[in-house]
């Protein structure tokens, strides 16, 4: 009986050994798979005799396989992981790809060079088109900004040139403004609606329209820029200038107020600008309020005081008693002139204010019942 038990133990051991080895081999094999596929050339036909170097990115182990006459390749014993594949012809890499493989699977990874090269060619075409468009866009913007610089230089020259010599300078301003409009409009046509630089170009285009006296076009352009970037204070100041020149006083006032809200430190400048534009448009009554605001915020600016004095003089009333016409001055008229003289006693603004006082004195004596046309004020400030 003991002999039989021993034989059974030996038999079981003989069976268990090969079984364990087989199970281990089967488990090991489950972690590996077969990678295969077909390579097609740039005409879409099978690409024979192409070498594929397949490298495991984690282990750096690589294997080379070649395609057969039908362009087919296969590599057995591939474990799970990420692989880099180099496609070589005559030892030259013509294409590179990557593939992630799950252990124990047999994925198919085809490479169609016709489709791939076509996609690359299309991508390259789009890239070249984008580069050309950017180059063209930059050219228009640079030309437009250069024209604006020329225009501003001519405007500065115009301010110090006698009137009988201003014609060629004014022509230069108009020509430069026209060039700026043409170039910046062309830039706008090339830009996407969502391009953040579009708002900046629109602002400069507004300047160009202003140089040509096209106030409505300038206002429309600034409003487009504001719609894109509503927090740029300078656009509201410039929009206010243009709307005031168009006689849209309420809209202009709203634009200046928005400028003041965004840039309160320059509130005096904004209201002074508003007053100057209304003054230049001979809208004296409407100029009083913004000029009063400007002098309150900045009581040391002689220009604002002088313009306020002129606006008050030009809105005074007259009463007739028999043959005598007596002026009825607006409150603050004399004070405005006197403040301008005090702040600029020896300058051009002070001199103009003294002339204004002399006219008032003459009127008060009944010598002169007419108020002369107010002299043009200095150019307004612009942000």
C-alpha positions in Angstrom: 0.0 0.0 0.0 2.8 2.5 0.8 4.3 1.8 -2.6 1.1 2.8 -4.4 0.9 6.2 -2.6 4.5 6.9 -3.6 3.8 6.3 -7.2 0.8 8.5 -7.1 2.8 11.4 -5.6 5.4 11.0 -8.3 2.8 10.9 -11.1 1.2 14.1 -9.8 4.5 15.8 -9.6 5.3 14.8 -13.2 1.9 16.2 -14.3 2.1 19.4 -12.2 5.5 20.5 -13.5 4.6 20.9 -17.2 1.2 22.3 -16.3 2.7 25.1 -14.3 5.2 25.9 -17.0 2.4 26.0 -19.6 0.2 28.2 -17.4 3.1 30.6 -16.9 3.8 30.7 -20.6 0.1 31.4 -21.4 0.0 34.2 -18.8 3.2 35.7 -20.3 1.8 35.5 -23.8 -1.3 37.3 -22.8 0.7 40.5 -22.2 2.1 40.5 -25.8 0.4 41.1 -29.1 0.9 41.6 -32.8 1.3 45.0 -34.4 0.6 44.9 -38.1 -0.6 47.1 -41.0 -0.1 48.3 -44.5 2.1 51.1 -45.9 0.8 52.9 -49.0 3.0 55.3 -51.1 2.2 58.8 -52.2 0.1 57.5 -55.1 -1.9 55.3 -52.8 -0.3 52.0 -54.0 1.3 49.3 -51.7 4.8 50.4 -50.7 7.2 47.4 -50.7 10.6 47.1 -49.1 10.0 49.9 -46.6 11.7 49.7 -43.2 9.7 50.5 -40.1 11.7 51.0 -36.9 9.3 50.4 -34.1 10.6 51.7 -30.7 9.1 51.3 -27.3 9.2 54.8 -25.7 9.3 53.4 -22.2 12.0 50.7 -22.6 13.8 52.2 -25.6 13.8 48.7 -27.2 13.4 48.9 -30.9 12.8 46.4 -33.8 13.0 46.8 -37.5 10.5 45.2 -39.9 10.1 45.5 -43.6 7.0 45.6 -45.8 6.4 42.8 -48.3 5.3 43.1 -51.9 1.8 44.1 -50.8 3.1 46.8 -48.4 2.2 44.7 -45.4 4.3 44.5 -42.2 3.9 42.8 -38.8 5.8 42.6 -35.6 5.0 39.9 -33.0 5.7 39.9 -29.3 4.7 43.6 -28.8 4.0 44.5 -25.2 1.6 47.2 -24.1 3.0 50.8 -24.2 3.7 53.8 -26.4 5.7 53.2 -29.5 7.4 55.6 -32.0 7.5 54.4 -35.6 10.0 55.7 -38.1 9.2 54.9 -41.8 12.5 54.7 -43.8 13.3 54.5 -47.4 17.0 54.0 -48.3 17.8 54.7 -44.6 16.1 58.1 -44.8 13.2 58.8 -42.5 10.3 59.9 -44.6 7.6 59.8 -42.0 7.2 59.5 -38.2 4.2 58.4 -36.2 3.3 57.3 -32.7 0.9 54.6 -31.5 -0.3 53.4 -28.1 -0.8 49.7 -27.7 -2.7 47.8 -25.1 -1.0 44.6 -23.8 -2.3 41.4 -25.3 -4.0 43.0 -28.3 -3.2 42.9 -32.0 -3.8 46.3 -33.4 -3.7 47.3 -37.1 -1.8 50.5 -37.8 -1.9 51.5 -41.5 0.2 54.3 -43.0 -1.2 56.0 -46.1 1.5 58.5 -47.3 -0.8 59.9 -50.0 -3.4 61.1 -47.5 -0.7 62.2 -45.0 1.3 64.1 -47.5 -1.8 65.7 -48.9 -2.8 66.8 -45.4 0.7 68.2 -44.8 0.6 70.0 -48.1 -2.8 71.5 -47.2 -1.5 72.6 -43.8 1.6 74.1 -45.4 -0.6 75.9 -47.9 -2.7 77.4 -45.1 0.4 78.4 -43.1 1.8 80.2 -46.2 -1.5 81.9 -46.8 -1.6 83.0 -43.2 1.9 84.4 -43.3 1.2 86.2 -46.5 -2.0 87.7 -45.1 -0.2 88.8 -41.9 2.5 90.4 -44.1 -0.1 92.2 -46.1 -2.0 93.3 -43.0 1.2 94.6 -41.4 2.0 96.5 -44.5 -1.3 98.3 -44.6 -1.1 99.1 -40.8 2.4 100.4 -41.1 1.5 102.6 -44.1 -1.6 103.9 -42.4 0.3 104.8 -39.2 3.1 106.4 -41.1 0.5 108.6 -42.9 -1.0 109.6 -39.6 2.4 110.6 -38.3 2.9 112.7 -41.4 -0.5 114.2 -41.0 0.1 115.2 -37.3 3.5 116.7 -38.2 1.8 118.8 -40.9 -1.0 119.8 -38.4 1.7 121.0 -36.0 3.3 123.0 -38.8 0.0 124.5 -39.8 -0.6 126.0 -36.4 2.5 128.2 -36.6 2.2 129.1 -40.3 0.7 132.3 -41.6 -2.7 131.9 -43.2 -1.6 132.9 -46.7 1.0 130.1 -46.6 -1.2 127.3 -45.2 -2.7 125.9 -48.4 0.1 123.5 -49.3 0.3 122.3 -45.7 -3.5 121.8 -45.6 -3.2 119.8 -48.8 -0.6 117.6 -47.3 -2.8 117.0 -44.2 -5.7 116.0 -46.5 -3.5 113.8 -48.6 -2.0 112.0 -45.6 -5.4 111.6 -44.0 -6.8 110.1 -47.2 -3.8 107.7 -47.4 -4.3 106.7 -43.8 -8.0 106.0 -44.4 -7.3 103.9 -47.5 -4.5 101.8 -45.8 -6.3 101.3 -42.4 -9.6 100.4 -44.2 -7.7 97.8 -46.2 -6.2 96.4 -42.9 -9.7 96.2 -41.4 -10.9 94.1 -44.4 -8.1 91.6 -43.7 -8.7 91.3 -40.0 -11.0 88.8 -38.3 -13.9 90.3 -36.4 -12.5 88.8 -33.2 -9.0 90.1 -33.7 -8.2 92.1 -30.5 -6.1 94.5 -32.5 -9.1 95.5 -34.6 -10.2 98.0 -32.0 -6.8 99.7 -32.0 -6.8 100.0 -35.8 -10.4 101.4 -35.7 -9.2 104.1 -33.3 -6.4 105.2 -35.6 -8.8 105.1 -38.6 -11.0 107.5 -36.6 -8.1 109.9 -36.4 -7.6 109.7 -40.1 -11.3 110.6 -40.8 -11.0 113.5 -38.4 -8.0 114.9 -40.3 -10.3 115.0 -43.4 -13.1 116.7 -41.5 -15.3 113.6 -41.9 -16.9 113.8 -38.5 -19.7 111.3 -39.0 -17.3 108.7 -40.4 -14.9 109.4 -37.5 -17.7 109.1 -34.9 -19.0 105.8 -36.5 -15.5 104.4 -36.4 -14.9 105.3 -32.8 -18.2 103.7 -31.8 -17.1 100.5 -33.5 -13.9 100.5 -31.5 -15.8 101.2 -28.3 -18.1 98.3 -29.0 -15.1 96.0 -29.1 -13.2 97.6 -26.2 -15.5 99.7 -24.1 -12.9 100.5 -21.4 -10.6 102.7 -23.6 -11.2 106.2 -22.3 -9.5 108.1 -25.1 -12.1 106.9 -27.6 -14.9 108.5 -25.7 -13.1 111.9 -25.6 -12.5 111.7 -29.4 -16.1 110.5 -30.0 -17.3 113.5 -28.0 -15.3 115.9 -30.1 -16.8 114.5 -33.3 -20.4 114.4 -32.1 -20.2 117.9 -30.8 -18.9 119.1 -34.3 -21.9 117.3 -35.8 -24.2 119.3 -33.5 -25.2 116.2 -31.5 -24.7 117.9 -28.2 -26.5 115.5 -25.9 -24.7 112.5 -27.4 -21.4 114.3 -27.2 -22.1 115.2 -23.5 -22.8 111.5 -22.8 -19.5 110.5 -24.5 -17.5 113.0 -22.5 -19.2 111.9 -19.3 -18.2 108.3 -20.1 -14.6 109.5 -20.6 -14.7 111.3 -17.2 -16.1 108.1 -15.5 -13.2 106.1 -16.9 -10.6 108.7 -16.4 -11.6 111.1 -13.6 -8.2 112.6 -13.3 -8.6 114.2 -16.8 -12.2 115.4 -16.2 -11.2 119.0 -16.7 -9.6 118.3 -20.0 -12.7 116.5 -21.2 -15.1 119.3 -20.3 -12.7 121.9 -21.7 -12.5 120.0 -25.0 -16.3 119.9 -25.1 -16.5 123.6 -24.5 -13.9 124.3 -27.2 -15.7 122.3 -29.8 -19.0 124.0 -29.0 -17.3 127.4 -29.1 -15.8 126.7 -32.5 -19.2 125.7 -33.7 -20.6 129.0 -32.4 -22.8 127.1 -30.0 -22.0 129.6 -27.2 -24.9 128.9 -24.9 -24.3 125.2 -24.9 -20.5 125.8 -24.3 -21.1 127.5 -21.0 -21.9 124.4 -18.9 -18.9 122.3 -19.9 -16.6 125.3 -19.5 -18.0 126.0 -16.1 -17.2 122.4 -15.2 -13.7 122.7 -16.6 -12.9 125.9 -14.6 -14.3 124.3 -11.4 -12.2 121.2 -11.8 -9.1 123.1 -13.0 -9.3 126.7 -11.8 -5.7 127.5 -13.0 -6.3 127.0 -16.7 -6.5 130.5 -18.4 -7.9 129.1 -21.6 -11.0 127.7 -20.0 -11.7 131.0 -18.1 -11.2 133.1 -21.3 -13.5 130.8 -23.4 -16.1 130.9 -20.6 -16.0 134.7 -20.6 -16.5 134.8 -24.4 -19.4 132.3 -24.2 -21.0 134.4 -21.5 -20.6 137.6 -23.5 -22.0 136.1 -26.6 -25.1 134.9 -24.7 -25.8 138.2 -22.9 -29.1 139.9 -23.3 -29.8 143.5 -24.2 -32.6 145.8 -23.0 -33.8 148.8 -25.0 -34.8 152.0 -23.3 -35.8 154.5 -25.9 -32.8 154.8 -28.3 -30.4 153.4 -25.8 -29.4 149.7 -25.8 -28.1 148.5 -22.5 -26.2 145.2 -22.2 -27.3 142.8 -19.4 -24.2 140.7 -18.6 -24.4 137.1 -17.5 -23.3 136.5 -14.0 -19.6 135.6 -13.8 -18.6 137.3 -17.1 -16.2 139.8 -15.7 -14.8 137.3 -13.2 -14.0 134.9 -16.1 -12.1 137.5 -18.0 -10.3 138.7 -14.9 -9.3 135.2 -13.9 -7.8 134.6 -17.4 -5.8 137.8 -17.1 -4.6 136.9 -13.6 -3.4 133.4 -14.8 -1.8 134.6 -18.1 -1.0 138.4 -17.5 1.6 138.7 -20.3 0.5 135.9 -22.6 -1.8 135.7 -25.6 -4.8 134.5 -23.6 -4.4 137.3 -21.1 -4.2 139.8 -23.9 -7.4 138.5 -25.5 -9.2 138.7 -22.1 -8.1 142.3 -21.7 -9.5 143.1 -25.1 -12.8 141.4 -24.0 -12.9 143.6 -20.9 -12.2 146.7 -23.0 -15.2 145.8 -25.2 -17.4 145.4 -22.2 -16.3 148.7 -20.8 -17.1 150.4 -24.1 -20.5 148.7 -24.2 -21.3 149.8 -20.7 -20.6 153.5 -21.7 -22.9 153.1 -24.6 -20.2 153.7 -27.2 -20.4 150.3 -28.8 -23.5 148.1 -28.7 -22.0 145.2 -30.7 -19.8 142.4 -29.4 -17.0 141.6 -31.9 -16.5 138.1 -33.1 -14.5 136.2 -30.5 -10.9 135.3 -31.6 -10.2 131.7 -32.3 -9.0 129.8 -29.1 -5.9 127.7 -29.0 -6.2 124.2 -30.2 -8.0 121.8 -27.9 -6.2 119.0 -26.1 -6.7 115.5 -27.4 -6.1 112.2 -25.7 
